[in-house]
C-alpha cells in the first residue's frame, strides 16, 4: 500500500471522529434483505476513477474501500467481507452507492461515504452520512414512502409470488 493511501485512510478515521450532525439519509431494511445505501457525488461531469478514493466506514470500521479504479478490500472489517459491492458501471457518473447483502441487525449504524479526487484534479473531499436501521422481521406492508431514498431488495420466494398474485398454480 502506498503511503498516500495509508495517510488517506488515517485522515478518513480522523474526519469521521469530528462532531456529528444529522444523517443525510435514513434507510430501513429487514434482516436478510439486500439494501442499497445511496451516495452520489455532487460535482458535475464524469468521474475519473483512476484518480479517486471512495471510503465507506462506520466510525473507525472499514466497510468498503475503492482506490485507483478498483476495490481495495484487504483491510475490510470481517463482518462485511463478501457482503458489500459498488456499482462499478455507474461510478464514473458519480454513483458511489453501496450494496449491502444479507443485512443483519448488527448492521444498524450511521455509515459515512467519503469520496476524494486525487492527482491533478481539484482536491475535493465529499462526505455523506447514511443511517441504516435494521429490523428483525420482513413485513412488506410495513414499508412507508419515507423509505424511498434507499432500495431494499427483498428476497423473492415462491410463497411471496403467490401471495402477490404474480404467480399462479
FILUM-423537 format. One line per field, with one value per atom (N, C-alpha, C, O): x, y, z; chain; atom name. Coordinates in steps of 0.02 Angstrom, whole numbers. Example, Ala and Ser with C-alpha at 12.3 -4.5 7.8 and 13.67 -1.06 7.14 Angstrom:
X 660 | 615 | 660 | 712 | 642 | 684 | 645 | 670
Y -284 | -225 | -165 | -166 | -112 | -53 | 2 | 57
Z 390 | 390 | 390 | 423 | 354 | 357 | 394 | 402
mol A | A | A | A | A | A | A | A
atom N | CA | C | O | N | CA | C | O
! end
This chain:
X 42 | 0 | 45 | 93 | 28 | 65 | 55 | 4 | 103 | 97 | 39 | 9 | 23 | -33 | -98 | -142 | -105 | -165 | -171 | -225 | -116 | -116 | -133 | -171 | -104 | -118 | -191 | -222 | -219 | -290 | -334 | -384 | -318 | -358 | -357 | -409 | -299 | -294 | -336 | -370 | -332 | -371 | -446 | -483 | -467 | -538 | -560 | -615 | -517 | -534 | -540 | -586 | -495 | -498 | -559 | -593 | -572 | -630 | -694 | -739 | -699 | -759 | -767 | -823 | -713 | -717 | -740 | -750 | -748 | -772 | -844 | -879 | -867 | -936 | -986 | -977 | -1038 | -1087 | -1147 | -1169 | -1173 | -1236 | -1288 | -1279 | -1340 | -1392 | -1370 | -1334 | -1392 | -1377 | -1411 | -1465 | -1380 | -1410 | -1471 | -1519 | -1469 | -1523 | -1529 | -1480 | -1591 | -1602 | -1633 | -1683 | -1605 | -1629 | -1657 | -1633 | -1707 | -1736 | -1731 | -1746 | -1711 | -1708 | -1726 | -1726 | -1741 | -1755 | -1698 | -1667 | -1686 | -1633 | -1642 | -1697 | -1587 | -1588 | -1595 | -1580 | -1617 | -1626 | -1559 | -1507 | -1561 | -1506 | -1530 | -1587 | -1487 | -1505 | -1453 | -1394 | -1474 | -1428 | -1426 | -1476 | -1367 | -1357 | -1336 | -1284 | -1375 | -1362 | -1305 | -1297 | -1265 | -1211 | -1196 | -1177 | -1204 | -1193 | -1149 | -1160 | -1099 | -1054 | -1092 | -1138 | -1073 | -1106 | -1076 | -1112 | -1012 | -979 | -1006 | -1018 | -1016 | -1042 | -988 | -929 | -1009 | -962 | -944 | -965 | -903 | -883 | -826 | -781 | -828 | -778 | -721 | -733 | -660 | -602 | -586 | -557 | -606 | -599 | -526 | -510 | -482 | -411 | -381 | -326 | -415 | -392 | -442 | -454 | -471 | -522 | -511 | -482 | -534 | -538 | -609 | -638 | -636 | -703 | -698 | -672 | -722 | -713 | -781 | -809 | -807 | -867 | -845 | -806 | -869 | -847 | -901 | -949 | -893 | -933 | -882 | -845 | -880 | -828 | -760 | -740 | -724 | -659 | -661 | -609 | -721 | -729 | -733 | -774 | -689 | -688 | -740 | -735 | -790 | -843 | -825 | -834 | -799 | -780 | -732 | -742 | -680 | -631 | -618 | -605 | -620 | -608 | -554 | -559 | -501 | -444 | -413 | -406 | -396 | -363 | -400 | -369 | -466 | -505 | -523 | -548 | -511 | -528 | -541 | -518 | -578 | -589 | -523 | -479 | -515 | -456 | -481 | -488 | -493 | -529 | -485 | -511 | -420 | -377 | -384 | -368 | -409 | -418 | -492 | -509 | -535 | -607 | -622 | -595 | -666 | -686 | -718 | -756 | -701 | -725 | -801 | -829 | -835 | -908 | -939 | -995 | -904 | -931 | -903 | -925 | -854 | -823 | -874 | -913 | -872 | -917 | -988 | -1030 | -1002 | -1070 | -1077 | -1133 | -1022 | -1026 | -1003 | -960 | -1033 | -1010 | -1033 | -1079 | -998 | -1014 | -1042 | -1036 | -1071 | -1097 | -1044 | -1046 | -995 | -936 | -955 | -921 | -1008 | -1028 | -1059 | -1065 | -1080 | -1111 | -1065 | -1082 | -1008 | -964 | -937 | -929 | -924 | -897 | -947 | -929 | -1011 | -1063 | -1077 | -1124 | -1037 | -1044 | -1088 | -1103 | -1109 | -1149 | -1102 | -1072 | -1094 | -1050 | -1090 | -1064 | -1151 | -1195 | -1165 | -1130 | -1178 | -1153 | -1209 | -1262 | -1198 | -1246 | -1223 | -1168 | -1267 | -1251 | -1299 | -1360 | -1272 | -1313 | -1320 | -1280 | -1372 | -1385 | -1380 | -1341 | -1419 | -1418 | -1432 | -1475 | -1395 | -1400 | -1418 | -1405 | -1447 | -1464 | -1404 | -1410 | -1345 | -1284 | -1261 | -1216 | -1293 | -1275 | -1308 | -1292 | -1352 | -1383 | -1328 | -1293 | -1320 | -1267 | -1273 | -1316 | -1231 | -1226 | -1163 | -1107 | -1173 | -1120 | -1096 | -1137 | -1032 | -1004 | -978 | -942 | -998 | -973 | -928 | -951 | -863 | -815 | -781 | -751 | -788 | -759 | -707 | -718 | -651 | -598 | -568 | -552 | -560 | -523 | -450 | -434 | -406 | -334 | -300 | -334 | -235 | -198 | -202 | -202 | -207 | -208 | -276 | -286 | -324 | -392 | -398 | -358 | -449 | -459 | -464 | -501 | -428 | -426 | -491 | -493 | -543 | -609 | -623 | -608 | -651 | -674 | -749 | -768 | -789 | -861 | -879 | -855 | -921 | -940 | -1017 | -1049 | -1044 | -1116 | -1126 | -1087 | -1179 | -1195 | -1262 | -1311 | -1262 | -1322 | -1335 | -1292 | -1392 | -1409 | -1449 | -1499 | -1427 | -1462 | -1493 | -1460 | -1559 | -1595 | -1620 | -1657 | -1599 | -1617 | -1666 | -1655 | -1722 | -1773 | -1769 | -1740 | -1798 | -1792 | -1832 | -1807 | -1894 | -1936 | -1959 | -1974 | -1960 | -1983 | -2059 | -2090 | -2088 | -2160 | -2170 | -2164 | -2184 | -2188 | -2237 | -2222 | -2293 | -2343 | -2320 | -2352 | -2267 | -2245 | -2199 | -2179 | -2182 | -2140 | -2180 | -2240 | -2147 | -2181 | -2147 | -2091 | -2180 | -2150 | -2086 | -2046 | -2074 | -2013 | -1953 | -1896 | -1963 | -1907 | -1879 | -1830 | -1909 | -1893 | -1820 | -1796 | -1780 | -1712 | -1667 | -1616 | -1686 | -1646 | -1685 | -1746 | -1649 | -1683 | -1669 | -1611 | -1721 | -1714 | -1737 | -1792 | -1694 | -1709 | -1732 | -1693 | -1796 | -1825 | -1806 | -1803 | -1793 | -1782 | -1849 | -1899 | -1848 | -1909 | -1917 | -1872 | -1975 | -1990 | -2051 | -2089 | -2061 | -2118 | -2182 | -2231 | -2183 | -2243 | -2257 | -2315 | -2205 | -2215 | -2247 | -2293 | -2223 | -2251 | -2324 | -2366 | -2341 | -2410 | -2454 | -2508 | -2429 | -2470 | -2480 | -2530 | -2435 | -2442 | -2482 | -2497 | -2499 | -2538 | -2496 | -2524 | -2430 | -2385 | -2378 | -2366 | -2386 | -2377 | -2440 | -2467 | -2464 | -2525 | -2510 | -2468 | -2546 | -2540 | -2578 | -2580
Y -59 | 0 | 62 | 65 | 110 | 172 | 213 | 206 | 255 | 297 | 346 | 364 | 368 | 414 | 380 | 412 | 316 | 279 | 271 | 281 | 253 | 246 | 312 | 313 | 366 | 432 | 451 | 480 | 435 | 448 | 410 | 437 | 347 | 306 | 336 | 338 | 359 | 390 | 454 | 468 | 494 | 555 | 541 | 578 | 487 | 469 | 451 | 470 | 415 | 399 | 462 | 468 | 510 | 573 | 614 | 643 | 615 | 651 | 625 | 663 | 560 | 528 | 543 | 540 | 558 | 570 | 641 | 656 | 684 | 751 | 749 | 699 | 803 | 803 | 788 | 807 | 753 | 729 | 775 | 804 | 782 | 816 | 763 | 704 | 783 | 736 | 697 | 724 | 634 | 597 | 629 | 659 | 622 | 647 | 606 | 633 | 542 | 495 | 442 | 422 | 420 | 363 | 307 | 317 | 247 | 189 | 138 | 133 | 102 | 49 | -17 | -19 | -69 | -136 | -188 | -174 | -247 | -303 | -353 | -360 | -389 | -439 | -488 | -511 | -503 | -550 | -517 | -549 | -455 | -420 | -394 | -398 | -369 | -331 | -259 | -246 | -212 | -142 | -103 | -121 | -49 | -5 | 60 | 95 | 77 | 139 | 192 | 184 | 245 | 293 | 341 | 364 | 355 | 404 | 427 | 387 | 492 | 520 | 581 | 624 | 585 | 643 | 705 | 702 | 761 | 824 | 856 | 891 | 846 | 879 | 855 | 795 | 901 | 882 | 849 | 854 | 815 | 785 | 714 | 687 | 685 | 616 | 611 | 653 | 560 | 550 | 507 | 457 | 528 | 488 | 439 | 457 | 376 | 326 | 311 | 293 | 319 | 306 | 358 | 347 | 413 | 466 | 479 | 536 | 425 | 432 | 384 | 330 | 405 | 361 | 364 | 418 | 307 | 303 | 259 | 203 | 286 | 253 | 250 | 302 | 189 | 179 | 156 | 108 | 188 | 170 | 183 | 221 | 152 | 165 | 180 | 135 | 242 | 263 | 243 | 267 | 198 | 177 | 109 | 80 | 83 | 18 | 27 | 65 | -7 | -3 | -51 | -111 | -23 | -63 | -80 | -137 | -31 | -42 | 13 | 71 | -4 | 46 | 35 | -21 | 89 | 88 | 139 | 196 | 117 | 161 | 146 | 88 | 198 | 192 | 146 | 105 | 152 | 114 | 44 | 7 | 23 | -45 | -51 | -10 | -103 | -117 | -133 | -165 | -111 | -124 | -146 | -106 | -211 | -237 | -275 | -311 | -268 | -307 | -286 | -326 | -225 | -203 | -198 | -169 | -227 | -226 | -265 | -320 | -238 | -273 | -340 | -346 | -392 | -460 | -465 | -506 | -424 | -426 | -411 | -433 | -374 | -353 | -392 | -382 | -435 | -471 | -513 | -550 | -505 | -543 | -517 | -547 | -461 | -435 | -366 | -340 | -334 | -267 | -265 | -304 | -220 | -208 | -139 | -110 | -114 | -49 | -60 | -115 | -9 | -13 | 14 | 73 | -28 | -7 | 27 | 74 | 5 | 34 | 103 | 141 | 121 | 185 | 235 | 294 | 212 | 255 | 314 | 369 | 305 | 360 | 417 | 473 | 403 | 454 | 481 | 520 | 462 | 488 | 448 | 471 | 387 | 345 | 302 | 254 | 319 | 283 | 241 | 224 | 225 | 188 | 120 | 89 | 97 | 33 | -17 | -3 | -75 | -130 | -175 | -200 | -183 | -225 | -284 | -275 | -343 | -404 | -437 | -425 | -478 | -516 | -471 | -484 | -417 | -368 | -402 | -446 | -382 | -410 | -355 | -297 | -374 | -325 | -284 | -224 | -315 | -281 | -229 | -190 | -228 | -178 | -110 | -61 | -107 | -43 | 5 | -8 | 61 | 108 | 169 | 171 | 218 | 275 | 265 | 264 | 258 | 246 | 312 | 357 | 317 | 376 | 355 | 306 | 392 | 383 | 442 | 499 | 430 | 484 | 474 | 422 | 526 | 523 | 579 | 635 | 562 | 611 | 601 | 545 | 657 | 656 | 670 | 712 | 634 | 642 | 661 | 670 | 668 | 683 | 756 | 800 | 769 | 838 | 871 | 926 | 836 | 863 | 905 | 899 | 947 | 985 | 938 | 888 | 954 | 910 | 918 | 955 | 883 | 888 | 827 | 770 | 839 | 784 | 795 | 850 | 745 | 749 | 693 | 637 | 711 | 662 | 661 | 714 | 602 | 592 | 543 | 496 | 553 | 509 | 475 | 508 | 410 | 370 | 328 | 288 | 336 | 296 | 236 | 243 | 177 | 115 | 87 | 78 | 75 | 44 | -24 | -29 | -76 | -144 | -172 | -169 | -198 | -230 | -305 | -331 | -340 | -413 | -452 | -502 | -432 | -472 | -432 | -372 | -464 | -431 | -433 | -486 | -374 | -368 | -317 | -257 | -339 | -295 | -237 | -181 | -250 | -199 | -144 | -91 | -155 | -105 | -53 | -7 | -58 | -8 | 56 | 54 | 112 | 176 | 215 | 198 | 266 | 306 | 341 | 359 | 351 | 383 | 339 | 362 | 275 | 230 | 237 | 204 | 280 | 285 | 297 | 266 | 339 | 351 | 289 | 287 | 239 | 179 | 122 | 118 | 80 | 25 | -39 | -60 | -70 | -135 | -187 | -184 | -234 | -287 | -347 | -379 | -361 | -416 | -483 | -491 | -533 | -600 | -625 | -625 | -645 | -668 | -743 | -783 | -760 | -831 | -850 | -807 | -914 | -940 | -918 | -898 | -920 | -901 | -827 | -807 | -786 | -715 | -701 | -661 | -734 | -725 | -747 | -714 | -802 | -824 | -773 | -756 | -748 | -702 | -635 | -601 | -616 | -553 | -562 | -513 | -624 | -637 | -636 | -634 | -637 | -635 | -704 | -711 | -756 | -825 | -863 | -856 | -904 | -943 | -1016 | -1035 | -1058 | -1131 | -1150 | -1209
Z 0 | 0 | 0 | 38 | -42 | -46 | 18 | 52 | 32 | 92 | 86 | 136 | 23 | 14 | 34 | 64 | 16 | 33 | 109 | 137 | 141 | 214 | 248 | 296 | 223 | 250 | 241 | 286 | 182 | 168 | 216 | 241 | 229 | 274 | 345 | 378 | 368 | 433 | 435 | 484 | 381 | 377 | 380 | 412 | 348 | 350 | 420 | 442 | 457 | 526 | 568 | 609 | 557 | 594 | 574 | 616 | 509 | 481 | 512 | 529 | 519 | 546 | 621 | 646 | 656 | 728 | 745 | 803 | 694 | 706 | 732 | 723 | 764 | 790 | 734 | 676 | 752 | 703 | 699 | 749 | 638 | 627 | 612 | 629 | 580 | 560 | 498 | 456 | 491 | 430 | 370 | 377 | 312 | 250 | 230 | 203 | 245 | 227 | 281 | 311 | 292 | 337 | 296 | 261 | 301 | 265 | 315 | 372 | 293 | 334 | 295 | 236 | 329 | 298 | 350 | 410 | 326 | 370 | 365 | 313 | 419 | 421 | 363 | 350 | 329 | 274 | 205 | 154 | 203 | 140 | 113 | 146 | 52 | 23 | 20 | -1 | 40 | 40 | 2 | 1 | -30 | -65 | -26 | -21 | 0 | 36 | -15 | -47 | -24 | -78 | -62 | -6 | -113 | -108 | -179 | -222 | -192 | -258 | -253 | -211 | -297 | -299 | -318 | -359 | -290 | -304 | -366 | -403 | -379 | -435 | -502 | -511 | -549 | -614 | -657 | -642 | -709 | -755 | -736 | -685 | -778 | -769 | -719 | -718 | -677 | -625 | -654 | -687 | -641 | -662 | -605 | -554 | -616 | -563 | -547 | -490 | -596 | -584 | -537 | -510 | -527 | -482 | -426 | -407 | -400 | -349 | -291 | -299 | -233 | -175 | -148 | -142 | -133 | -104 | -42 | -45 | 12 | 76 | 111 | 128 | 124 | 163 | 232 | 238 | 284 | 352 | 403 | 390 | 461 | 521 | 575 | 596 | 598 | 645 | 617 | 564 | 651 | 626 | 591 | 576 | 578 | 546 | 470 | 445 | 434 | 361 | 333 | 342 | 299 | 268 | 196 | 175 | 158 | 88 | 68 | 87 | 28 | 6 | -68 | -90 | -107 | -179 | -193 | -172 | -230 | -241 | -310 | -329 | -346 | -411 | -459 | -493 | -461 | -509 | -491 | -533 | -429 | -409 | -334 | -295 | -316 | -245 | -212 | -242 | -151 | -111 | -42 | 4 | -35 | 23 | 73 | 116 | 68 | 113 | 186 | 230 | 200 | 269 | 288 | 339 | 246 | 260 | 323 | 334 | 365 | 426 | 408 | 360 | 447 | 433 | 431 | 394 | 470 | 472 | 404 | 390 | 362 | 297 | 238 | 181 | 250 | 194 | 156 | 185 | 90 | 46 | 43 | 10 | 78 | 80 | 49 | 44 | 29 | 2 | -71 | -92 | -109 | -178 | -200 | -172 | -250 | -279 | -349 | -377 | -378 | -446 | -493 | -513 | -510 | -548 | -614 | -635 | -646 | -710 | -701 | -749 | -640 | -627 | -591 | -585 | -568 | -529 | -569 | -542 | -633 | -673 | -680 | -698 | -665 | -666 | -596 | -587 | -547 | -480 | -433 | -379 | -453 | -409 | -367 | -393 | -304 | -259 | -208 | -155 | -224 | -179 | -162 | -203 | -102 | -77 | -73 | -44 | -102 | -97 | -40 | -41 | 9 | 68 | 68 | 76 | 60 | 56 | 125 | 170 | 131 | 192 | 254 | 300 | 253 | 307 | 374 | 379 | 425 | 492 | 542 | 529 | 598 | 649 | 670 | 684 | 672 | 692 | 641 | 655 | 581 | 530 | 544 | 510 | 593 | 611 | 634 | 683 | 598 | 613 | 568 | 523 | 580 | 535 | 493 | 519 | 428 | 381 | 351 | 340 | 339 | 305 | 237 | 231 | 186 | 118 | 105 | 101 | 97 | 87 | 20 | 6 | -22 | -90 | -97 | -76 | -128 | -139 | -208 | -228 | -244 | -307 | -291 | -248 | -325 | -313 | -379 | -430 | -377 | -438 | -458 | -414 | -523 | -548 | -546 | -571 | -516 | -512 | -449 | -402 | -447 | -385 | -326 | -328 | -274 | -215 | -176 | -127 | -197 | -166 | -124 | -144 | -66 | -24 | -11 | 10 | -22 | -9 | 40 | 34 | 88 | 138 | 145 | 147 | 148 | 157 | 213 | 222 | 252 | 307 | 294 | 277 | 300 | 289 | 351 | 370 | 381 | 440 | 416 | 381 | 436 | 420 | 483 | 534 | 479 | 535 | 511 | 462 | 545 | 526 | 577 | 638 | 552 | 594 | 586 | 538 | 634 | 636 | 586 | 560 | 571 | 527 | 467 | 473 | 410 | 349 | 345 | 348 | 337 | 327 | 272 | 285 | 212 | 155 | 167 | 148 | 199 | 209 | 257 | 260 | 296 | 344 | 314 | 349 | 251 | 218 | 208 | 194 | 215 | 205 | 149 | 130 | 122 | 68 | 89 | 46 | 154 | 176 | 167 | 174 | 152 | 139 | 69 | 52 | 28 | -43 | -61 | -109 | -25 | -47 | -46 | -80 | -8 | -2 | -34 | -28 | -67 | -101 | -63 | -56 | -38 | -6 | -56 | -82 | -69 | -117 | -77 | -43 | -82 | -44 | -73 | -134 | -30 | -57 | -86 | -51 | -147 | -180 | -167 | -179 | -142 | -130 | -169 | -191 | -179 | -214 | -179 | -212 | -112 | -74 | -81 | -84 | -85 | -95 | -162 | -167 | -215 | -281 | -283 | -315 | -249 | -245 | -209 | -232 | -152 | -113 | -148 | -136 | -191 | -228 | -292 | -326 | -308 | -369 | -432 | -487 | -425 | -483 | -514 | -574 | -473 | -495 | -478 | -423 | -523 | -511 | -521 | -562 | -483 | -493 | -554 | -572
mol A | A | A | A | A | A | A | A | A | A | A | A | A | A | A | A | A | A | A | A | A | A | A | A | A | A | A | A | A | A | A | A | A | A | A | A | A | A | A | A | A | A | A | A | A | A | A | A | A | A | A | A | A | A | A | A | A | A | A | A | A | A | A | A | A | A | A | A | A | A | A | A | A | A | A | A | A | A | A | A | A | A | A | A | A | A | A | A | A | A | A | A | A | A | A | A | A | A | A | A | A | A | A | A | A | A | A | A | A | A | A | A | A | A | A | A | A | A | A | A | A | A | A | A | A | A | A | A | A | A | A | A | A | A | A | A | A | A | A | A | A | A | A | A | A | A | A | A | A | A | A | A | A | A | A | A | A | A | A | A | A | A | A | A | A | A | A | A | A | A | A | A | A | A | A | A | A | A | A | A | A | A | A | A | A | A | A | A | A | A | A | A | A | A | A | A | A | A | A | A | A | A | A | A | A | A | A | A | A | A | A | A | A | A | A | A | A | A | A | A | A | A | A | A | A | A | A | A | A | A | A | A | A | A | A | A | A | A | A | A | A | A | A | A | A | A | A | A | A | A | A | A | A | A | A | A | A | A | A | A | A | A | A | A | A | A | A | A | A | A | A | A | A | A | A | A | A | A | A | A | A | A | A | A | A | A | A | A | A | A | A | A | A | A | A | A | A | A | A | A | A | A | A | A | A | A | A | A | A | A | A | A | A | A | A | A | A | A | A | A | A | A | A | A | A | A | A | A | A | A | A | A | A | A | A | A | A | A | A | A | A | A | A | A | A | A | A | A | A | A | A | A | A | A | A | A | A | A | A | A | A | A | A | A | A | A | A | A | A | A | A | A | A | A | A | A | A | A | A | A | A | A | A | A | A | A | A | A | A | A | A | A | A | A | A | A | A | A | A | A | A | A | A | A | A | A | A | A | A | A | A | A | A | A | A | A | A | A | A | A | A | A | A | A | A | A | A | A | A | A | A | A | A | A | A | A | A | A | A | A | A | A | A | A | A | A | A | A | A | A | A | A | A | A | A | A | A | A | A | A | A | A | A | A | A | A | A | A | A | A | A | A | A | A | A | A | A | A | A | A | A | A | A | A | A | A | A | A | A | A | A | A | A | A | A | A | A | A | A | A | A | A | A | A | A | A | A | A | A | A | A | A | A | A | A | A | A | A | A | A | A | A | A | A | A | A | A | A | A | A | A | A | A | A | A | A | A | A | A | A | A | A | A | A | A | A | A | A | A | A | A | A | A | A | A | A | A | A | A | A | A | A | A | A | A | A | A | A | A | A | A | A | A | A | A | A | A | A | A | A | A | A | A | A | A | A | A | A | A | A | A | A | A | A | A | A | A | A | A | A | A | A | A | A | A | A | A | A | A | A | A | A | A | A | A | A | A | A | A | A | A | A | A | A | A | A | A | A | A | A | A | A | A | A | A | A | A | A | A | A | A | A | A | A | A | A | A | A | A | A | A | A | A | A | A | A | A | A | A | A | A | A | A | A | A | A | A | A | A | A | A | A | A | A | A | A
atom N | CA | C | O | N | CA | C | O | N | CA | C | O | N | CA | C | O | N | CA | C | O | N | CA | C | O | N | CA | C | O | N | CA | C | O | N | CA | C | O | N | CA | C | O | N | CA | C | O | N | CA | C | O | N | CA | C | O | N | CA | C | O | N | CA | C | O | N | CA | C | O | N | CA | C | O | N | CA | C | O | N | CA | C | O | N | CA | C | O | N | CA | C | O | N | CA | C | O | N | CA | C | O | N | CA | C | O | N | CA | C | O | N | CA | C | O | N | CA | C | O | N | CA | C | O | N | CA | C | O | N | CA | C | O | N | CA | C | O | N | CA | C | O | N | CA | C | O | N | CA | C | O | N | CA | C | O | N | CA | C | O | N | CA | C | O | N | CA | C | O | N | CA | C | O | N | CA | C | O | N | CA | C | O | N | CA | C | O | N | CA | C | O | N | CA | C | O | N | CA | C | O | N | CA | C | O | N | CA | C | O | N | CA | C | O | N | CA | C | O | N | CA | C | O | N | CA | C | O | N | CA | C | O | N | CA | C | O | N | CA | C | O | N | CA | C | O | N | CA | C | O | N | CA | C | O | N | CA | C | O | N | CA | C | O | N | CA | C | O | N | CA | C | O | N | CA | C | O | N | CA | C | O | N | CA | C | O | N | CA | C | O | N | CA | C | O | N | CA | C | O | N | CA | C | O | N | CA | C | O | N | CA | C | O | N | CA | C | O | N | CA | C | O | N | CA | C | O | N | CA | C | O | N | CA | C | O | N | CA | C | O | N | CA | C | O | N | CA | C | O | N | CA | C | O | N | CA | C | O | N | CA | C | O | N | CA | C | O | N | CA | C | O | N | CA | C | O | N | CA | C | O | N | CA | C | O | N | CA | C | O | N | CA | C | O | N | CA | C | O | N | CA | C | O | N | CA | C | O | N | CA | C | O | N | CA | C | O | N | CA | C | O | N | CA | C | O | N | CA | C | O | N | CA | C | O | N | CA | C | O | N | CA | C | O | N | CA | C | O | N | CA | C | O | N | CA | C | O | N | CA | C | O | N | CA | C | O | N | CA | C | O | N | CA | C | O | N | CA | C | O | N | CA | C | O | N | CA | C | O | N | CA | C | O | N | CA | C | O | N | CA | C | O | N | CA | C | O | N | CA | C | O | N | CA | C | O | N | CA | C | O | N | CA | C | O | N | CA | C | O | N | CA | C | O | N | CA | C | O | N | CA | C | O | N | CA | C | O | N | CA | C | O | N | CA | C | O | N | CA | C | O | N | CA | C | O | N | CA | C | O | N | CA | C | O | N | CA | C | O | N | CA | C | O | N | CA | C | O | N | CA | C | O | N | CA | C | O | N | CA | C | O | N | CA | C | O | N | CA | C | O | N | CA | C | O | N | CA | C | O | N | CA | C | O | N | CA | C | O | N | CA | C | O | N | CA | C | O | N | CA | C | O | N | CA | C | O | N | CA | C | O | N | CA | C | O | N | CA | C | O | N | CA | C | O | N | CA | C | O | N | CA | C | O | N | CA | C | O | N | CA | C | O | N | CA | C | O | N | CA | C | O | N | CA | C | O | N | CA | C | O | N | CA | C | O | N | CA | C | O | N | CA | C | O | N | CA | C | O | N | CA | C | O | N | CA | C | O | N | CA | C | O | N | CA | C | O | N | CA | C | O | N | CA | C | O | N | CA | C | O | N | CA | C | O | N | CA | C | O
! end
